Amino acid sequence: MSNRIILLGATGYTGDIVLNALVRRGVRPTVAGRNPAALSALAERTGGLDHLVVDAATPDGLRKHLQNGDVLITTVGPFERFGFPVAQAAADAGAHYIDSSGEVGFVRTLHHRHHHRARETGAVMIPAFGYDYVPGALAAALALQKAGTAARSIDIGYFATGPIWRGISQGTRTTMRDGMTLPSPRWRRRALVEERTASRVRRFTVRGHRKSAFLVSGTEVLFLPGEFPSLDDVTVYNGWFPELSRFLSLYSALANATTHLPAGDRITGALTRPLLLGPPGGPDAALRAKIPSYVVAVASSGVQSRDPLAEVHLEGSNPYSLTGELIAWAAHHIATHADVTPGVVGPVTAFGLDTLQKGCAELGLVSV
């Protein structure tokens, strides 16, 4: 018997993609949110799905609707602002939890607050289970497995092809804008350190061409060291705009410098405002189909030697479409299987490398 799957945020952009992916799997989730009219219309449009009107602003508002063993999906961000009460409600209820966060600080806090409680209740809580950062975690684990015990360093690069700027949602543009003035964590010399976003630029081979990518946050730095204890260094890069990587590095330095000046917030806001330019919402299915995702992981013996011991390239569908399919797969698997590891964990620990790789291959995320 399957456990109940509850989708919070189904009326939003990412939530809608997740909902469609669930329905294609034959899953009939309970949709939840705070707008009764929008929920009723959505439930009717999707064949009469059960729906819950909830106030997720406090743990109690959602907790009364959850039962031990339920699978709660949330796509309601920014997660630093809206995510903590939802995660608290799941932890209190012993419900499994999946979110679409790309905010590494939120994930760190989630682990600190709820890891031990989730292990006690047998619940698995998997934050950031989407394009950020499942493909990088999978590619890195495969590269490290191939490299063996000699591997001490892993570099991960996220890329996309096609008209990427037109294919970025308003939420992603906001996250990018905020991220330019926030530090990015790295696992460096067996310790978690923070460095200025875009302060490093690295080149990767993508489809036979060398492309640049700049330093960004990634949950791989939080989870991979525990899964591969020999690792000294884990670094994540973004190469969506390879031709602008060095410019964005300088742009980040300038934006960060202005935060220390009088009226720094106003100056920084003016500098980063262009990153918000674009249409509301996100790319439709036709545009998403033109922008596949690509991830590279390079394992080496250390920061002084960039000669790869192993290199893995994964290609899949559009980042937003892939996020929806990944979350739907994970929720369905958790609801119908008992082979998951409890706690606030990364994707490799949650499912095991073989199961994760097979699941991703079913979704079209494969080695190339």
Secondary structure, 3 states (H helix, E strand, C coil): CCCCEEEECCCCHHHHHHHHHHHHCCCCCEEEECCHHHHHHHHHHCCCCCEEECCCCCHHHHHCCCCCCCEEEECCCCHHHHHHHHHHHHHHHCCEEEECCCCHHHHHHHHHHHHHHHHHHCCEEECCCCCCCHHHHHHHHHHHHHHHHHCCEEEEEEEECCCCHHHCCHHHHHHHHHHCCCEEEEEECCEEEEEECCCCEEEEEECCEEEEEEEECCCHHHHHHHHCCCCCEEEEEECCCHHHHHHHHHHHHHHHHHCCCCCHHHHHHHHHHHHHCCCCCCCCHHHHCCCCEEEEEEEECECCECCCCEEEEEEECCHHHHHHHHHHHHHHHHHHCCCCCCEECCHHHHHCHHHHHHHHHHCCCEEC
